[in-house]
Amino acid sequence: MFQSVPLMEIPQYSQNMMKTILIFEPLSGGHRANYIRWLADTIAVNPPPGCHFVFVTDPDIDIPSVAALSSHKISLELTKRFKFAGPAKLSRLLRDLFDECVAQYSPDHALLFELTRLELSFALRGAPCPVSAILFVQYPELPRGLKFFIKELKTELLLRHAPIKNLFLLNGEESCHYLTNRFGSRTRFIPIPDPVPAIAAEAGYSLRREYCIESGQTVFLFFGAISPRKGSDVLIEALHLLPPEAAAKSVFIFSGEPERRYRNTFDEACRRLRTARPDIKLNIEYHFVSDERMMALFEQSDVVLMPYTRSEYSSGILALAAKACTPVIGPDSGLLGRLIRQNGLGRVCSVSPEKLMETITETVQSLPVVDEKLCAAFVQRSRPEEFARTMLEAVCNDR
């Protein structure tokens, strides 16, 4: 999805013998294509000596640097089955494919960009080769309760039964300290940046002209996957409560794709909002936008809305807003709340319809100010080449 970025030199790796590393990410969507591209570009520019890479990726992802490296061909029939499988079936399909690739290539190490779909399988059945992966959950940010203890038990079983060498956590310095203290040093817990892509905005594009937005109106952007965990339900309910004076000075743009099972629910929620509040200027765009148009949307919006109900996870949307120096409204709790506050990236509030409505109303009256110095430092720390370098250094040097 994102364009390649200039790459810096990465350290040289130890070379005792040729090592086969399986890069396993057969699904598409989300940030997967970006992660694959950044890793493959880094390998292409500065190949780690003594390492041979095999990429297992969705055939629809067209990345020249991957095509130039070894890759496992996934049948189109299997990719169709991935798209329409429920969670349990999808996990079984992925495990079968993983075992097939391990049997075929005999890798010394496998790198997964998303552990979630295979985590339970690895915890119960182990893994046929050493594994490194991104762990998206941020432990110190999770509320203590039943879900926390279930998650911790699953992680304990995973680390006990599977040869997990490295777990990478996005913006997860505190989680790495917690997990190291909790589970010991057999597995390395390594913080990595949630990358900020280098993208130029589309030249000549005008958001205000596109949506006929009057001068003086505040543009609120909700971008990316549309789902309850991203706060779309809370946002729609907040707009029902928005004072007419604030509504008259606001425009709301949803640009993204609803989750498959959620689309009808979201469409109905928008229909009810338009019926009850015809004064709310609501624009819904489900179609794909280019990287350049995406960056123009972020740069030309006044505020990016991130009322996420799962605030313990990092978010690429926050990185894009930081790159554009556009303030966000996000949750006051969890990892996201901490990142917004520490890096001066906007306003935070409790994720409830009432509090979100109050914050939107306040923002119409006075826009949040981004701390340019802190924001620039955050973007600098979050370069894609740093993301790729950290993972390659850990995987290629593991013995």
N, C-alpha and C positions, 0 to 999 in steps of 0.2 A: 504493500500500500504506500509506504513512505519512500521517498527518494533516497538514494545512497548518500552518504556524507563523507567528507574528507577523513581519512583514517590516520591515526598516529601510529608510531612504531610500538609494537608490543614486545615484551621481554622474550628472550630466547629460552627455549625449553630444553630440559635434559634429553639426551638421545642415547639410550643404551640399545634399544631395538625398536623395530617398527611396531607401532601400536595402533590398533583399529578402534576408532571411536564412532559409535552409532548415534547420529543426531535424529531423534525419533519425535516427529511432530506431524502426524498424518492428517490432522484436522485443519480446517480453514476457519477464517473468521477471527474477530478480536484483533489482538496484536501479534498473532502468530507469524504472519508473513513478514512483519517488520523484524521480529526477533531472528527469524531464519536469515533474512537478507543481511542484517548487520553482522551476524556471525560468519556467514559465507563470504561477505565482502572482506572481512578482516583476515580470514584464512587465505583468500585469493591474493591479497596484497602482501601478506607476510606469513607464508605457510609455516606452521610449527614443525620443526624438524623432527623426524622420527614418528610422525603421526599420519595415519591414513583415515580419512573421514568418509562415512557413508551416510547420506541424507535420506530420510524416509519422510516425504512431504506430500501434501495434496497435489495431484498433477495439475490442478487449475492454477496453482501459484507459479507464476512465470518469473523466475529470478535468474538472470544470466550467470551470476557467480555460482549458483547451485548447479545449473546445467553443465558448467565446466568441471564440476567435481563428480565423484561417484554418487549415484542415487539409485534407490530401490523403486521400481515401477509398481505403483499401486493401481489395480484395475479400476476402471470407471464404475463398474458394478459395485465394488466395495465402497467407494466414496459415496455412492447413492445410498447404500445401506447405513453408512455413518450418519447421513443427514436426516434420515427418517427413523432412526432407532431411539427408543427411550433410554433413560440413564443406565439402567441395569444391562440392557442388551448392548449398548454402546461400549460399556466397560468390558464386556466379554469379547466383543469384536476387536477392541484395541489390544487386549491381552493376547488374543490368538495371533494377531499380526505381530506384536512385539516378540512373542516366542518364536514365530516363524523367521523373523529377521535375525534374531540371535542365533538360531540354529544354522541359518544360511551363511552369516558373515563371521561368526565367532568373535564378537567384539570384546576388547579388553575393558571397555567402558561404554555406557550409554548415557546420553544427555537428553533430558526431557524438559521442554519449556513449560509443560503443565503436568503436574503430578496428580491432580485431583481425580482424574478418571481411572487411574491405576493404583491409587494409594491403598484402597481396601484390598485389592487383589494381592499386591505386594505384601501387605501386612499379614494376610492369612496364608498365602502360598509361597512367599519369598519371591526373589527375582533371580533369573538365570545368569546374570552378570552384574558387576558393580554398576551402580546408578548414581547420577547426580541430577538434580532437578530444581526448578523454582517452586518454593512453597509460598503460596500467596497469602495465607492467613498470618496475621500478626498477633502473636500471643499476648503481649502485655496490654494490647488494646481490646481484647475480648472481655466482655462482662463475665464475671465468675458465676457459674450456674451449671445446669445439666449439660448444655451444649459445649461448654468449655471442657468439662471433664470427659465427655465423649470424644471430643477432638484430641485431647491430650492422651487418652487411652489408645486411640487409633495411631497417633504418632509413636507412642511407646512400642506398640506391636510392630509397626513398620520398621523402626530402628532395630528391634530385637530380631526380626525374622528375615529382613532383606539387607543385602550389602549396600547400604546407602552411604556413599562416600562424602558427598557435599550436598547441602541444601542451601539454595540462594534465596534471600528475602529482599524484595523490592523496598528500598528506603527503610530497611529493617534492622538498624543498629541495635535498638533496644531488644527486639525479638531475638537477635543472635546471642546477646548476653544472657537473656532468660533461658533460651534453649540449651546453651552450653552448660549453664549451671544446673539445669534440670536433668539433662540426659547424658552429660559427660562429653568426652572428647573423641569418641570413636567416629562419630560423624562431625564433619566441619560445617559450621553454620556461618555463612558468608554474606554480608550485606552487599547489594548491588543497586545501582541507580535505576529508577524507572525512567527510561530514556526520553529525552526531549529531542524530537527529530529536527533536522535542518531542512526546512521547507520554505520556499518563497511564495508569497501570496499571489493569487491570480491577478495579472496586470489588467487594469481597465474594469475590473468588476466592482459594482457598487451595490452593496446590500440594501441601502436605503432606496435606491432606484428600483431594485428587483421587487421589493415588497411595498413600494409606495409609502414609505415611512416619512412622516412630516418632521420638520425641524423641531427640536426640543423634546421629541419622544425618546424614552429610554428603551434600548433594545436588549432584551434578555434572551440568551441562547441556551437551549438544552440540546447537547450534542452527544451522539453515540447510541449505544444500545438503550432502548426504551423498555424499562421493566420496573416492577415494584421495588426491587432492591436498589435501583438507581433513583428512587424517590418520585417517579412519575405520578403515582397515585396521590402522594402527599401534595405534590405541586398542583395538580388539578383541583384538589379540595381547597388549597390555599387560594387559588384564583377565584373560586366561588365566593370567598370571603373578602376579596380585595375591595377597598373603598372605591366608589365611582371616580373620585378625584384622581386617585393613583392609576386606575384603569385607563383614564383618558390620556394619560401621559406615558403609557407603556405599550410595547409590542413584544409578543412572546413567540419565539421560533423554536419548534422541535425539528431537528434534523438528525435522522437516524432510523433504525429499523427496530420495530417491536419484536420481542421474543415471540416465536411461532405460536405458542399456546396462549399468548397474552394479547395478541393483536385485536381480536374481537372485543375483548374487555376494554382495551384502551380506546378503540374507536367509539364504543358506546359511552365511555366517560367523557370524551371530547364532544360528542353529540349532545349529551346532557348539559355540559358547560355552555355550549353555544346557545342552547335553548333558554337556559336560565339566565345567562349573562351575555346577551348579544353585544354589550359594550366592550367585552374583552377581545382584544385583537390577537387572534390565535392563528398561527401559520404552522401547518404540519407538512413536513417534507420527508417522505419515505425513500425517495430515490437516492442512488449512489452519487456521491460528489467526489471530484478529484482531490488529490492532496492539496493542489494550489487553491481550489475553491474552499476547501475546508479551512486552510490557513487564513484566507480572506474573511471568512465568517467569524473566526476568532478575533482577528484584528479589528474588524469593523463593528462588532457587537460592543455594547457598553458593559455588559455583565454576563458571565457564564454561570449558569445554575447547576449546582451539584448537591442536591438535597439527599445524598445517599443514605439509605437506612443501614447499610453494611459498611460502616466507616472504618473498620479495622483493616481494610484492604487499601493498597495504593491505587492510583488511577492515572492513566495516560492523559485523561482529559485535563487534569490539573497541570500536567507538564505542558500541554499545548497552550493553555491559558497563560501560563508563566512565560512561554516563548513569545506570545503575543503581547505580554504585559497588560492583559485584560483582567480586571478583578473578578473573583469568584464569590458566590455565596455557597457555603458548604456546611457540613455538620460541625457542631462544637465539640464532638467527642472523637475518640479513636485516633488512628494514625492520620487520617485526612485532616481532622481538626488541628492536630499538632503541627502538621506540615504547613497548613494555611497560616497559622499564627506565627510560627517560627520564621517563616520566609516572607511575611508581609504580603500575602497573596490575595487578601480580600477580607470578607466578613464571615463570621460563623454564627450559627444559631441552632437551637434544638430543632430536630426534624419532626415537627408537628405542623398541621395546617395553620394553626393560629400563629405560631412563632415565625413560620416562613412568610406568612402574609405580612406580619409586622415588619420583617426585615426587608421584604420587597418594597413595601410602602416607604420605609426609611430610605431605601436606596434611590427611589424615584425623586425624593426630596434632596438627597445628597449622595453622590456616587462614592463608593469606597475608593481609597487611594492605595495603589500598589507601591510598596517600598522598593524603588527601582534598584537600589544597591543590593538588598537581600535577594530580590528576585533574580538579578543577574548572576549572583553567586550560585543560586539554586540551579539555574539553567546550565552554568558552566560545569557543575558537579555531575550533571545528568546527561552527559554526552553519550551517544550510542556506542562510540568506540570504547569508552570506559566500561560500559555494560558487557560488550563482547570480550574485551581484554581480560576482565576479571574472571569470567567463566572459563575461557580457554586456558588461562594460566592454571586454574585449579584442576581442570580435567586432564590437561596434557601433562602436568607434573605429578599427577597422582600415581603412586606405585604400590 
